[in-house]
């Protein structure tokens, strides 16, 4: 596994946001959990808000933010999972 892997949420030829695959598993997990909790809290706040007052453009922008954060969290969890699998294979 390469030392640094780009996050999948940003599609470009020269990646600038990278995950250190050798970071400790607890650090990877914490970073992933932080992003997933942030999205969860945002989505929960929408579930109790008055839906009709939200503009479609605003909702579109907020769903994009949620998807970026969730994708980052999934990428981090994927790297942590690969580290765990490598440790179990030893």
PyMOL Python script that loads the backbone (N, CA, C, O; Angstrom):
from pymol import cmd

cmd.read_pdbstr("""\
ATOM      1  N   UNK A   1       0.848  -1.171   0.000  1.00  0.00           N
ATOM      2  CA  UNK A   1       0.000   0.000   0.000  1.00  0.00           C
ATOM      3  C   UNK A   1       0.898   1.241   0.000  1.00  0.00           C
ATOM      4  O   UNK A   1       1.865   1.319   0.758  1.00  0.00           O
ATOM      5  N   UNK A   2       0.569   2.199  -0.851  1.00  0.00           N
ATOM      6  CA  UNK A   2       1.333   3.446  -0.888  1.00  0.00           C
ATOM      7  C   UNK A   2       1.222   4.184   0.441  1.00  0.00           C
ATOM      8  O   UNK A   2       0.218   4.060   1.142  1.00  0.00           O
ATOM      9  N   UNK A   3       2.251   4.950   0.786  1.00  0.00           N
ATOM     10  CA  UNK A   3       2.251   5.686   2.063  1.00  0.00           C
ATOM     11  C   UNK A   3       1.110   6.697   2.108  1.00  0.00           C
ATOM     12  O   UNK A   3       0.432   6.819   3.128  1.00  0.00           O
ATOM     13  N   UNK A   4       0.895   7.413   1.028  1.00  0.00           N
ATOM     14  CA  UNK A   4      -0.162   8.426   0.981  1.00  0.00           C
ATOM     15  C   UNK A   4      -1.133   8.093  -0.140  1.00  0.00           C
ATOM     16  O   UNK A   4      -0.721   7.816  -1.266  1.00  0.00           O
ATOM     17  N   UNK A   5      -2.421   8.119   0.172  1.00  0.00           N
ATOM     18  CA  UNK A   5      -3.447   7.887  -0.845  1.00  0.00           C
ATOM     19  C   UNK A   5      -4.354   9.117  -0.891  1.00  0.00           C
ATOM     20  O   UNK A   5      -4.682   9.690   0.149  1.00  0.00           O
ATOM     21  N   UNK A   6      -4.754   9.516  -2.081  1.00  0.00           N
ATOM     22  CA  UNK A   6      -5.634  10.690  -2.175  1.00  0.00           C
ATOM     23  C   UNK A   6      -7.050  10.346  -1.725  1.00  0.00           C
ATOM     24  O   UNK A   6      -7.504   9.210  -1.860  1.00  0.00           O
ATOM     25  N   UNK A   7      -7.736  11.352  -1.186  1.00  0.00           N
ATOM     26  CA  UNK A   7      -9.139  11.145  -0.883  1.00  0.00           C
ATOM     27  C   UNK A   7      -9.886  11.049  -2.212  1.00  0.00           C
ATOM     28  O   UNK A   7      -9.468  11.641  -3.207  1.00  0.00           O
ATOM     29  N   UNK A   8     -10.977  10.312  -2.225  1.00  0.00           N
ATOM     30  CA  UNK A   8     -11.691  10.095  -3.484  1.00  0.00           C
ATOM     31  C   UNK A   8     -12.687  11.197  -3.785  1.00  0.00           C
ATOM     32  O   UNK A   8     -13.206  11.263  -4.899  1.00  0.00           O
ATOM     33  N   UNK A   9     -12.967  12.059  -2.829  1.00  0.00           N
ATOM     34  CA  UNK A   9     -13.972  13.098  -3.030  1.00  0.00           C
ATOM     35  C   UNK A   9     -13.552  14.217  -3.946  1.00  0.00           C
ATOM     36  O   UNK A   9     -14.403  14.967  -4.426  1.00  0.00           O
ATOM     37  N   UNK A  10     -12.268  14.354  -4.205  1.00  0.00           N
ATOM     38  CA  UNK A  10     -11.784  15.450  -5.046  1.00  0.00           C
ATOM     39  C   UNK A  10     -11.110  14.843  -6.267  1.00  0.00           C
ATOM     40  O   UNK A  10     -10.010  14.296  -6.184  1.00  0.00           O
ATOM     41  N   UNK A  11     -11.781  14.951  -7.385  1.00  0.00           N
ATOM     42  CA  UNK A  11     -11.284  14.349  -8.620  1.00  0.00           C
ATOM     43  C   UNK A  11     -10.416  15.352  -9.373  1.00  0.00           C
ATOM     44  O   UNK A  11     -10.928  16.288  -9.989  1.00  0.00           O
ATOM     45  N   UNK A  12      -9.114  15.153  -9.320  1.00  0.00           N
ATOM     46  CA  UNK A  12      -8.189  16.011 -10.071  1.00  0.00           C
ATOM     47  C   UNK A  12      -6.943  15.209 -10.417  1.00  0.00           C
ATOM     48  O   UNK A  12      -6.701  14.138  -9.861  1.00  0.00           O
ATOM     49  N   UNK A  13      -6.165  15.742 -11.337  1.00  0.00           N
ATOM     50  CA  UNK A  13      -4.962  15.044 -11.798  1.00  0.00           C
ATOM     51  C   UNK A  13      -3.844  15.051 -10.765  1.00  0.00           C
ATOM     52  O   UNK A  13      -3.065  14.101 -10.679  1.00  0.00           O
ATOM     53  N   UNK A  14      -3.765  16.115  -9.986  1.00  0.00           N
ATOM     54  CA  UNK A  14      -2.727  16.224  -8.963  1.00  0.00           C
ATOM     55  C   UNK A  14      -3.421  16.318  -7.607  1.00  0.00           C
ATOM     56  O   UNK A  14      -3.865  17.399  -7.219  1.00  0.00           O
ATOM     57  N   UNK A  15      -3.521  15.201  -6.880  1.00  0.00           N
ATOM     58  CA  UNK A  15      -4.230  15.234  -5.604  1.00  0.00           C
ATOM     59  C   UNK A  15      -3.497  16.087  -4.574  1.00  0.00           C
ATOM     60  O   UNK A  15      -2.271  16.048  -4.474  1.00  0.00           O
ATOM     61  N   UNK A  16      -4.264  16.855  -3.814  1.00  0.00           N
ATOM     62  CA  UNK A  16      -3.655  17.697  -2.783  1.00  0.00           C
ATOM     63  C   UNK A  16      -4.077  17.288  -1.374  1.00  0.00           C
ATOM     64  O   UNK A  16      -3.429  17.672  -0.400  1.00  0.00           O
ATOM     65  N   UNK A  17      -5.150  16.517  -1.255  1.00  0.00           N
ATOM     66  CA  UNK A  17      -5.590  16.024   0.046  1.00  0.00           C
ATOM     67  C   UNK A  17      -5.314  14.538   0.110  1.00  0.00           C
ATOM     68  O   UNK A  17      -5.877  13.748  -0.647  1.00  0.00           O
ATOM     69  N   UNK A  18      -4.434  14.174   1.030  1.00  0.00           N
ATOM     70  CA  UNK A  18      -3.953  12.794   1.104  1.00  0.00           C
ATOM     71  C   UNK A  18      -4.175  12.211   2.493  1.00  0.00           C
ATOM     72  O   UNK A  18      -4.220  12.940   3.485  1.00  0.00           O
ATOM     73  N   UNK A  19      -4.311  10.897   2.552  1.00  0.00           N
ATOM     74  CA  UNK A  19      -4.404  10.170   3.808  1.00  0.00           C
ATOM     75  C   UNK A  19      -3.097   9.418   4.001  1.00  0.00           C
ATOM     76  O   UNK A  19      -2.632   8.722   3.098  1.00  0.00           O
ATOM     77  N   UNK A  20      -2.513   9.559   5.173  1.00  0.00           N
ATOM     78  CA  UNK A  20      -1.293   8.839   5.508  1.00  0.00           C
ATOM     79  C   UNK A  20      -1.682   7.425   5.929  1.00  0.00           C
ATOM     80  O   UNK A  20      -2.263   7.226   6.996  1.00  0.00           O
ATOM     81  N   UNK A  21      -1.365   6.465   5.100  1.00  0.00           N
ATOM     82  CA  UNK A  21      -1.759   5.081   5.377  1.00  0.00           C
ATOM     83  C   UNK A  21      -0.987   4.480   6.552  1.00  0.00           C
ATOM     84  O   UNK A  21      -1.348   3.412   7.047  1.00  0.00           O
ATOM     85  N   UNK A  22       0.065   5.155   6.999  1.00  0.00           N
ATOM     86  CA  UNK A  22       0.830   4.663   8.141  1.00  0.00           C
ATOM     87  C   UNK A  22       0.459   5.372   9.441  1.00  0.00           C
ATOM     88  O   UNK A  22       1.078   5.135  10.477  1.00  0.00           O
ATOM     89  N   UNK A  23      -0.547   6.240   9.388  1.00  0.00           N
ATOM     90  CA  UNK A  23      -1.014   6.895  10.614  1.00  0.00           C
ATOM     91  C   UNK A  23      -1.599   5.833  11.536  1.00  0.00           C
ATOM     92  O   UNK A  23      -2.117   4.820  11.067  1.00  0.00           O
ATOM     93  N   UNK A  24      -1.520   6.057  12.835  1.00  0.00           N
ATOM     94  CA  UNK A  24      -2.093   5.082  13.769  1.00  0.00           C
ATOM     95  C   UNK A  24      -3.595   4.889  13.514  1.00  0.00           C
ATOM     96  O   UNK A  24      -4.298   5.825  13.133  1.00  0.00           O
ATOM     97  N   UNK A  25      -4.062   3.669  13.730  1.00  0.00           N
ATOM     98  CA  UNK A  25      -5.467   3.353  13.467  1.00  0.00           C
ATOM     99  C   UNK A  25      -6.394   4.236  14.282  1.00  0.00           C
ATOM    100  O   UNK A  25      -7.436   4.656  13.778  1.00  0.00           O
ATOM    101  N   UNK A  26      -6.044   4.530  15.528  1.00  0.00           N
ATOM    102  CA  UNK A  26      -6.934   5.367  16.338  1.00  0.00           C
ATOM    103  C   UNK A  26      -7.044   6.780  15.781  1.00  0.00           C
ATOM    104  O   UNK A  26      -8.091   7.414  15.913  1.00  0.00           O
ATOM    105  N   UNK A  27      -5.982   7.283  15.160  1.00  0.00           N
ATOM    106  CA  UNK A  27      -6.015   8.613  14.550  1.00  0.00           C
ATOM    107  C   UNK A  27      -6.900   8.596  13.302  1.00  0.00           C
ATOM    108  O   UNK A  27      -7.694   9.511  13.086  1.00  0.00           O
ATOM    109  N   UNK A  28      -6.758   7.557  12.488  1.00  0.00           N
ATOM    110  CA  UNK A  28      -7.603   7.422  11.298  1.00  0.00           C
ATOM    111  C   UNK A  28      -9.077   7.296  11.701  1.00  0.00           C
ATOM    112  O   UNK A  28      -9.952   7.933  11.116  1.00  0.00           O
ATOM    113  N   UNK A  29      -9.325   6.467  12.703  1.00  0.00           N
ATOM    114  CA  UNK A  29     -10.700   6.272  13.164  1.00  0.00           C
ATOM    115  C   UNK A  29     -11.282   7.578  13.715  1.00  0.00           C
ATOM    116  O   UNK A  29     -12.430   7.914  13.424  1.00  0.00           O
ATOM    117  N   UNK A  30     -10.507   8.306  14.496  1.00  0.00           N
ATOM    118  CA  UNK A  30     -10.980   9.560  15.078  1.00  0.00           C
ATOM    119  C   UNK A  30     -11.318  10.578  13.991  1.00  0.00           C
ATOM    120  O   UNK A  30     -12.338  11.261  14.073  1.00  0.00           O
ATOM    121  N   UNK A  31     -10.464  10.679  12.974  1.00  0.00           N
ATOM    122  CA  UNK A  31     -10.719  11.618  11.878  1.00  0.00           C
ATOM    123  C   UNK A  31     -11.984  11.238  11.113  1.00  0.00           C
ATOM    124  O   UNK A  31     -12.775  12.103  10.737  1.00  0.00           O
ATOM    125  N   UNK A  32     -12.166   9.947  10.887  1.00  0.00           N
ATOM    126  CA  UNK A  32     -13.373   9.478  10.192  1.00  0.00           C
ATOM    127  C   UNK A  32     -14.616   9.725  11.036  1.00  0.00           C
ATOM    128  O   UNK A  32     -15.622  10.227  10.535  1.00  0.00           O
ATOM    129  N   UNK A  33     -14.549   9.376  12.304  1.00  0.00           N
ATOM    130  CA  UNK A  33     -15.696   9.539  13.197  1.00  0.00           C
ATOM    131  C   UNK A  33     -16.082  11.010  13.327  1.00  0.00           C
ATOM    132  O   UNK A  33     -17.269  11.329  13.384  1.00  0.00           O
ATOM    133  N   UNK A  34     -15.119  11.891  13.373  1.00  0.00           N
ATOM    134  CA  UNK A  34     -15.389  13.328  13.473  1.00  0.00           C
ATOM    135  C   UNK A  34     -16.216  13.809  12.277  1.00  0.00           C
ATOM    136  O   UNK A  34     -17.189  14.544  12.445  1.00  0.00           O
ATOM    137  N   UNK A  35     -15.825  13.391  11.078  1.00  0.00           N
ATOM    138  CA  UNK A  35     -16.550  13.797   9.878  1.00  0.00           C
ATOM    139  C   UNK A  35     -17.955  13.197   9.840  1.00  0.00           C
ATOM    140  O   UNK A  35     -18.919  13.881   9.498  1.00  0.00           O
ATOM    141  N   UNK A  36     -18.061  11.940  10.187  1.00  0.00           N
ATOM    142  CA  UNK A  36     -19.362  11.266  10.146  1.00  0.00           C
ATOM    143  C   UNK A  36     -20.296  11.857  11.202  1.00  0.00           C
ATOM    144  O   UNK A  36     -21.483  12.043  10.935  1.00  0.00           O
ATOM    145  N   UNK A  37     -19.778  12.154  12.399  1.00  0.00           N
ATOM    146  CA  UNK A  37     -20.614  12.790  13.427  1.00  0.00           C
ATOM    147  C   UNK A  37     -21.073  14.173  13.000  1.00  0.00           C
ATOM    148  O   UNK A  37     -22.220  14.542  13.253  1.00  0.00           O
ATOM    149  N   UNK A  38     -20.203  14.949  12.357  1.00  0.00           N
ATOM    150  CA  UNK A  38     -20.576  16.292  11.905  1.00  0.00           C
ATOM    151  C   UNK A  38     -21.729  16.226  10.905  1.00  0.00           C
ATOM    152  O   UNK A  38     -22.672  17.013  10.991  1.00  0.00           O
ATOM    153  N   UNK A  39     -21.658  15.305   9.974  1.00  0.00           N
ATOM    154  CA  UNK A  39     -22.727  15.145   8.985  1.00  0.00           C
ATOM    155  C   UNK A  39     -24.006  14.676   9.672  1.00  0.00           C
ATOM    156  O   UNK A  39     -25.096  15.154   9.358  1.00  0.00           O
ATOM    157  N   UNK A  40     -23.871  13.747  10.603  1.00  0.00           N
ATOM    158  CA  UNK A  40     -25.042  13.249  11.332  1.00  0.00           C
ATOM    159  C   UNK A  40     -25.744  14.382  12.073  1.00  0.00           C
ATOM    160  O   UNK A  40     -26.970  14.481  12.029  1.00  0.00           O
ATOM    161  N   UNK A  41     -24.987  15.229  12.747  1.00  0.00           N
ATOM    162  CA  UNK A  41     -25.580  16.347  13.478  1.00  0.00           C
ATOM    163  C   UNK A  41     -26.264  17.326  12.528  1.00  0.00           C
ATOM    164  O   UNK A  41     -27.341  17.839  12.833  1.00  0.00           O
ATOM    165  N   UNK A  42     -25.646  17.586  11.384  1.00  0.00           N
ATOM    166  CA  UNK A  42     -26.253  18.487  10.405  1.00  0.00           C
ATOM    167  C   UNK A  42     -27.560  17.912   9.869  1.00  0.00           C
ATOM    168  O   UNK A  42     -28.562  18.621   9.776  1.00  0.00           O
ATOM    169  N   UNK A  43     -27.548  16.637   9.520  1.00  0.00           N
ATOM    170  CA  UNK A  43     -28.755  16.008   8.999  1.00  0.00           C
ATOM    171  C   UNK A  43     -29.850  15.928  10.062  1.00  0.00           C
ATOM    172  O   UNK A  43     -31.030  16.087   9.750  1.00  0.00           O
ATOM    173  N   UNK A  44     -29.466  15.685  11.307  1.00  0.00           N
ATOM    174  CA  UNK A  44     -30.462  15.665  12.379  1.00  0.00           C
ATOM    175  C   UNK A  44     -31.094  17.037  12.578  1.00  0.00           C
ATOM    176  O   UNK A  44     -32.285  17.133  12.877  1.00  0.00           O
ATOM    177  N   UNK A  45     -30.314  18.093  12.416  1.00  0.00           N
ATOM    178  CA  UNK A  45     -30.875  19.435  12.553  1.00  0.00           C
ATOM    179  C   UNK A  45     -31.875  19.726  11.439  1.00  0.00           C
ATOM    180  O   UNK A  45     -32.845  20.452  11.654  1.00  0.00           O
ATOM    181  N   UNK A  46     -31.650  19.172  10.259  1.00  0.00           N
ATOM    182  CA  UNK A  46     -32.618  19.349   9.171  1.00  0.00           C
ATOM    183  C   UNK A  46     -33.898  18.567   9.435  1.00  0.00           C
ATOM    184  O   UNK A  46     -34.978  18.985   9.020  1.00  0.00           O
ATOM    185  N   UNK A  47     -33.784  17.452  10.113  1.00  0.00           N
ATOM    186  CA  UNK A  47     -34.965  16.626  10.337  1.00  0.00           C
ATOM    187  C   UNK A  47     -35.950  17.290  11.296  1.00  0.00           C
ATOM    188  O   UNK A  47     -37.139  16.971  11.267  1.00  0.00           O
ATOM    189  N   UNK A  48     -35.487  18.198  12.136  1.00  0.00           N
ATOM    190  CA  UNK A  48     -36.385  18.890  13.054  1.00  0.00           C
ATOM    191  C   UNK A  48     -36.751  20.292  12.577  1.00  0.00           C
ATOM    192  O   UNK A  48     -37.614  20.939  13.170  1.00  0.00           O
ATOM    193  N   UNK A  49     -36.112  20.763  11.524  1.00  0.00           N
ATOM    194  CA  UNK A  49     -36.386  22.102  10.989  1.00  0.00           C
ATOM    195  C   UNK A  49     -37.592  22.056  10.064  1.00  0.00           C
ATOM    196  O   UNK A  49     -37.997  20.988   9.606  1.00  0.00           O
ATOM    197  N   UNK A  50     -38.155  23.216   9.797  1.00  0.00           N
ATOM    198  CA  UNK A  50     -39.262  23.324   8.852  1.00  0.00           C
ATOM    199  C   UNK A  50     -38.719  23.175   7.435  1.00  0.00           C
ATOM    200  O   UNK A  50     -38.050  24.072   6.921  1.00  0.00           O
ATOM    201  N   UNK A  51     -39.006  22.057   6.819  1.00  0.00           N
ATOM    202  CA  UNK A  51     -38.471  21.761   5.485  1.00  0.00           C
ATOM    203  C   UNK A  51     -38.899  22.772   4.426  1.00  0.00           C
ATOM    204  O   UNK A  51     -38.068  23.126   3.590  1.00  0.00           O
ATOM    205  N   UNK A  52     -40.139  23.261   4.406  1.00  0.00           N
ATOM    206  CA  UNK A  52     -40.543  24.156   3.324  1.00  0.00           C
ATOM    207  C   UNK A  52     -39.773  25.473   3.270  1.00  0.00           C
ATOM    208  O   UNK A  52     -39.723  26.106   2.216  1.00  0.00           O
ATOM    209  N   UNK A  53     -39.178  25.894   4.369  1.00  0.00           N
ATOM    210  CA  UNK A  53     -38.493  27.187   4.339  1.00  0.00           C
ATOM    211  C   UNK A  53     -37.093  27.111   3.740  1.00  0.00           C
ATOM    212  O   UNK A  53     -36.467  28.146   3.516  1.00  0.00           O
ATOM    213  N   UNK A  54     -36.595  25.917   3.478  1.00  0.00           N
ATOM    214  CA  UNK A  54     -35.254  25.766   2.906  1.00  0.00           C
ATOM    215  C   UNK A  54     -35.324  25.911   1.386  1.00  0.00           C
ATOM    216  O   UNK A  54     -36.150  25.285   0.722  1.00  0.00           O
ATOM    217  N   UNK A  55     -34.458  26.729   0.870  1.00  0.00           N
ATOM    218  CA  UNK A  55     -34.379  26.928  -0.572  1.00  0.00           C
ATOM    219  C   UNK A  55     -33.729  25.718  -1.230  1.00  0.00           C
ATOM    220  O   UNK A  55     -32.812  25.130  -0.656  1.00  0.00           O
ATOM    221  N   UNK A  56     -34.188  25.324  -2.440  1.00  0.00           N
ATOM    222  CA  UNK A  56     -33.586  24.166  -3.122  1.00  0.00           C
ATOM    223  C   UNK A  56     -32.084  24.320  -3.355  1.00  0.00           C
ATOM    224  O   UNK A  56     -31.342  23.346  -3.231  1.00  0.00           O
ATOM    225  N   UNK A  57     -31.625  25.527  -3.689  1.00  0.00           N
ATOM    226  CA  UNK A  57     -30.192  25.723  -3.935  1.00  0.00           C
ATOM    227  C   UNK A  57     -29.405  25.509  -2.651  1.00  0.00           C
ATOM    228  O   UNK A  57     -28.335  24.900  -2.676  1.00  0.00           O
ATOM    229  N   UNK A  58     -29.922  26.002  -1.530  1.00  0.00           N
ATOM    230  CA  UNK A  58     -29.255  25.816  -0.251  1.00  0.00           C
ATOM    231  C   UNK A  58     -29.190  24.334   0.101  1.00  0.00           C
ATOM    232  O   UNK A  58     -28.150  23.846   0.544  1.00  0.00           O
ATOM    233  N   UNK A  59     -30.283  23.623  -0.090  1.00  0.00           N
ATOM    234  CA  UNK A  59     -30.290  22.188   0.197  1.00  0.00           C
ATOM    235  C   UNK A  59     -29.304  21.445  -0.692  1.00  0.00           C
ATOM    236  O   UNK A  59     -28.644  20.510  -0.239  1.00  0.00           O
ATOM    237  N   UNK A  60     -29.199  21.849  -1.948  1.00  0.00           N
ATOM    238  CA  UNK A  60     -28.263  21.202  -2.859  1.00  0.00           C
ATOM    239  C   UNK A  60     -26.825  21.418  -2.379  1.00  0.00           C
ATOM    240  O   UNK A  60     -26.019  20.488  -2.391  1.00  0.00           O
ATOM    241  N   UNK A  61     -26.510  22.631  -1.961  1.00  0.00           N
ATOM    242  CA  UNK A  61     -25.159  22.924  -1.479  1.00  0.00           C
ATOM    243  C   UNK A  61     -24.861  22.158  -0.186  1.00  0.00           C
ATOM    244  O   UNK A  61     -23.755  21.648  -0.009  1.00  0.00           O
ATOM    245  N   UNK A  62     -25.836  22.077   0.706  1.00  0.00           N
ATOM    246  CA  UNK A  62     -25.622  21.366   1.961  1.00  0.00           C
ATOM    247  C   UNK A  62     -25.489  19.863   1.748  1.00  0.00           C
ATOM    248  O   UNK A  62     -24.713  19.206   2.442  1.00  0.00           O
ATOM    249  N   UNK A  63     -26.233  19.318   0.802  1.00  0.00           N
ATOM    250  CA  UNK A  63     -26.078  17.878   0.535  1.00  0.00           C
ATOM    251  C   UNK A  63     -24.711  17.597  -0.071  1.00  0.00           C
ATOM    252  O   UNK A  63     -24.139  16.532   0.165  1.00  0.00           O
ATOM    253  N   UNK A  64     -24.179  18.534  -0.848  1.00  0.00           N
ATOM    254  CA  UNK A  64     -22.826  18.366  -1.393  1.00  0.00           C
ATOM    255  C   UNK A  64     -21.808  18.333  -0.254  1.00  0.00           C
ATOM    256  O   UNK A  64     -20.911  17.490  -0.245  1.00  0.00           O
ATOM    257  N   UNK A  65     -21.947  19.244   0.700  1.00  0.00           N
ATOM    258  CA  UNK A  65     -21.038  19.263   1.855  1.00  0.00           C
ATOM    259  C   UNK A  65     -21.133  17.941   2.611  1.00  0.00           C
ATOM    260  O   UNK A  65     -20.114  17.370   3.000  1.00  0.00           O
ATOM    261  N   UNK A  66     -22.351  17.458   2.819  1.00  0.00           N
ATOM    262  CA  UNK A  66     -22.534  16.182   3.533  1.00  0.00           C
ATOM    263  C   UNK A  66     -21.865  15.036   2.781  1.00  0.00           C
ATOM    264  O   UNK A  66     -21.202  14.194   3.387  1.00  0.00           O
ATOM    265  N   UNK A  67     -22.036  15.006   1.471  1.00  0.00           N
ATOM    266  CA  UNK A  67     -21.446  13.902   0.708  1.00  0.00           C
ATOM    267  C   UNK A  67     -19.924  13.956   0.728  1.00  0.00           C
ATOM    268  O   UNK A  67     -19.274  12.912   0.776  1.00  0.00           O
ATOM    269  N   UNK A  68     -19.346  15.151   0.692  1.00  0.00           N
ATOM    270  CA  UNK A  68     -17.887  15.274   0.759  1.00  0.00           C
ATOM    271  C   UNK A  68     -17.382  14.766   2.103  1.00  0.00           C
ATOM    272  O   UNK A  68     -16.422  13.997   2.158  1.00  0.00           O
ATOM    273  N   UNK A  69     -18.022  15.190   3.178  1.00  0.00           N
ATOM    274  CA  UNK A  69     -17.583  14.762   4.513  1.00  0.00           C
ATOM    275  C   UNK A  69     -17.757  13.261   4.704  1.00  0.00           C
ATOM    276  O   UNK A  69     -16.889  12.606   5.282  1.00  0.00           O
ATOM    277  N   UNK A  70     -18.867  12.712   4.224  1.00  0.00           N
ATOM    278  CA  UNK A  70     -19.079  11.264   4.346  1.00  0.00           C
ATOM    279  C   UNK A  70     -18.067  10.481   3.523  1.00  0.00           C
ATOM    280  O   UNK A  70     -17.571   9.447   3.971  1.00  0.00           O
ATOM    281  N   UNK A  71     -17.756  10.964   2.319  1.00  0.00           N
ATOM    282  CA  UNK A  71     -16.781  10.282   1.473  1.00  0.00           C
ATOM    283  C   UNK A  71     -15.406  10.301   2.141  1.00  0.00           C
ATOM    284  O   UNK A  71     -14.701   9.292   2.136  1.00  0.00           O
ATOM    285  N   UNK A  72     -15.023  11.444   2.715  1.00  0.00           N
ATOM    286  CA  UNK A  72     -13.748  11.522   3.434  1.00  0.00           C
ATOM    287  C   UNK A  72     -13.721  10.511   4.579  1.00  0.00           C
ATOM    288  O   UNK A  72     -12.736   9.799   4.773  1.00  0.00           O
ATOM    289  N   UNK A  73     -14.823  10.460   5.337  1.00  0.00           N
ATOM    290  CA  UNK A  73     -14.905   9.517   6.450  1.00  0.00           C
ATOM    291  C   UNK A  73     -14.791   8.079   5.984  1.00  0.00           C
ATOM    292  O   UNK A  73     -14.113   7.267   6.613  1.00  0.00           O
ATOM    293  N   UNK A  74     -15.450   7.765   4.885  1.00  0.00           N
ATOM    294  CA  UNK A  74     -15.367   6.400   4.337  1.00  0.00           C
ATOM    295  C   UNK A  74     -13.953   6.080   3.867  1.00  0.00           C
ATOM    296  O   UNK A  74     -13.466   4.970   4.082  1.00  0.00           O
ATOM    297  N   UNK A  75     -13.292   7.040   3.231  1.00  0.00           N
ATOM    298  CA  UNK A  75     -11.902   6.835   2.790  1.00  0.00           C
ATOM    299  C   UNK A  75     -10.996   6.549   3.992  1.00  0.00           C
ATOM    300  O   UNK A  75     -10.159   5.649   3.947  1.00  0.00           O
ATOM    301  N   UNK A  76     -11.173   7.321   5.061  1.00  0.00           N
ATOM    302  CA  UNK A  76     -10.373   7.108   6.265  1.00  0.00           C
ATOM    303  C   UNK A  76     -10.646   5.741   6.877  1.00  0.00           C
ATOM    304  O   UNK A  76      -9.719   5.045   7.290  1.00  0.00           O
ATOM    305  N   UNK A  77     -11.912   5.359   6.935  1.00  0.00           N
ATOM    306  CA  UNK A  77     -12.257   4.041   7.484  1.00  0.00           C
ATOM    307  C   UNK A  77     -11.701   2.927   6.599  1.00  0.00           C
ATOM    308  O   UNK A  77     -11.310   1.877   7.108  1.00  0.00           O
ATOM    309  N   UNK A  78     -11.661   3.137   5.292  1.00  0.00           N
ATOM    310  CA  UNK A  78     -11.104   2.139   4.380  1.00  0.00           C
ATOM    311  C   UNK A  78      -9.624   1.922   4.665  1.00  0.00           C
ATOM    312  O   UNK A  78      -9.158   0.783   4.704  1.00  0.00           O
ATOM    313  N   UNK A  79      -8.882   3.009   4.864  1.00  0.00           N
ATOM    314  CA  UNK A  79      -7.450   2.889   5.167  1.00  0.00           C
ATOM    315  C   UNK A  79      -7.258   2.185   6.507  1.00  0.00           C
ATOM    316  O   UNK A  79      -6.388   1.323   6.634  1.00  0.00           O
ATOM    317  N   UNK A  80      -8.066   2.546   7.507  1.00  0.00           N
ATOM    318  CA  UNK A  80      -7.966   1.881   8.812  1.00  0.00           C
ATOM    319  C   UNK A  80      -8.290   0.389   8.682  1.00  0.00           C
ATOM    320  O   UNK A  80      -7.633  -0.445   9.305  1.00  0.00           O
ATOM    321  N   UNK A  81      -9.294   0.057   7.881  1.00  0.00           N
ATOM    322  CA  UNK A  81      -9.653  -1.345   7.671  1.00  0.00           C
ATOM    323  C   UNK A  81      -8.544  -2.125   6.999  1.00  0.00           C
ATOM    324  O   UNK A  81      -8.279  -3.273   7.356  1.00  0.00           O
ATOM    325  N   UNK A  82      -7.893  -1.503   6.022  1.00  0.00           N
ATOM    326  CA  UNK A  82      -6.765  -2.185   5.360  1.00  0.00           C
ATOM    327  C   UNK A  82      -5.618  -2.412   6.335  1.00  0.00           C
ATOM    328  O   UNK A  82      -4.961  -3.453   6.295  1.00  0.00           O
ATOM    329  N   UNK A  83      -5.375  -1.432   7.216  1.00  0.00           N
ATOM    330  CA  UNK A  83      -4.324  -1.629   8.227  1.00  0.00           C
ATOM    331  C   UNK A  83      -4.662  -2.809   9.129  1.00  0.00           C
ATOM    332  O   UNK A  83      -3.797  -3.630   9.434  1.00  0.00           O
ATOM    333  N   UNK A  84      -5.912  -2.893   9.553  1.00  0.00           N
ATOM    334  CA  UNK A  84      -6.324  -4.009  10.400  1.00  0.00           C
ATOM    335  C   UNK A  84      -6.170  -5.344   9.688  1.00  0.00           C
ATOM    336  O   UNK A  84      -5.710  -6.315  10.289  1.00  0.00           O
ATOM    337  N   UNK A  85      -6.549  -5.405   8.418  1.00  0.00           N
ATOM    338  CA  UNK A  85      -6.415  -6.649   7.650  1.00  0.00           C
ATOM    339  C   UNK A  85      -4.965  -7.046   7.513  1.00  0.00           C
ATOM    340  O   UNK A  85      -4.637  -8.229   7.605  1.00  0.00           O
ATOM    341  N   UNK A  86      -4.080  -6.072   7.293  1.00  0.00           N
ATOM    342  CA  UNK A  86      -2.656  -6.382   7.191  1.00  0.00           C
ATOM    343  C   UNK A  86      -2.122  -6.931   8.512  1.00  0.00           C
ATOM    344  O   UNK A  86      -1.305  -7.852   8.514  1.00  0.00           O
ATOM    345  N   UNK A  87      -2.574  -6.377   9.627  1.00  0.00           N
ATOM    346  CA  UNK A  87      -2.123  -6.865  10.932  1.00  0.00           C
ATOM    347  C   UNK A  87      -2.622  -8.265  11.204  1.00  0.00           C
ATOM    348  O   UNK A  87      -1.911  -9.072  11.803  1.00  0.00           O
ATOM    349  N   UNK A  88      -3.841  -8.568  10.769  1.00  0.00           N
ATOM    350  CA  UNK A  88      -4.392  -9.906  10.984  1.00  0.00           C
ATOM    351  C   UNK A  88      -3.712 -10.943  10.105  1.00  0.00           C
ATOM    352  O   UNK A  88      -3.669 -12.121  10.462  1.00  0.00           O
ATOM    353  N   UNK A  89      -3.179 -10.524   8.958  1.00  0.00           N
ATOM    354  CA  UNK A  89      -2.533 -11.441   8.033  1.00  0.00           C
ATOM    355  C   UNK A  89      -1.146 -11.859   8.497  1.00  0.00           C
ATOM    356  O   UNK A  89      -0.594 -12.843   8.006  1.00  0.00           O
ATOM    357  N   UNK A  90      -0.589 -11.123   9.431  1.00  0.00           N
ATOM    358  CA  UNK A  90       0.778 -11.431   9.901  1.00  0.00           C
ATOM    359  C   UNK A  90       0.809 -12.661  10.757  1.00  0.00           C
ATOM    360  O   UNK A  90       1.874 -13.057  11.231  1.00  0.00           O
TER     361      UNK A  90
END
""", "prot")
cmd.dss("prot")
cmd.show_as("cartoon", "prot")
cmd.util.cbc("prot")
cmd.orient("prot")
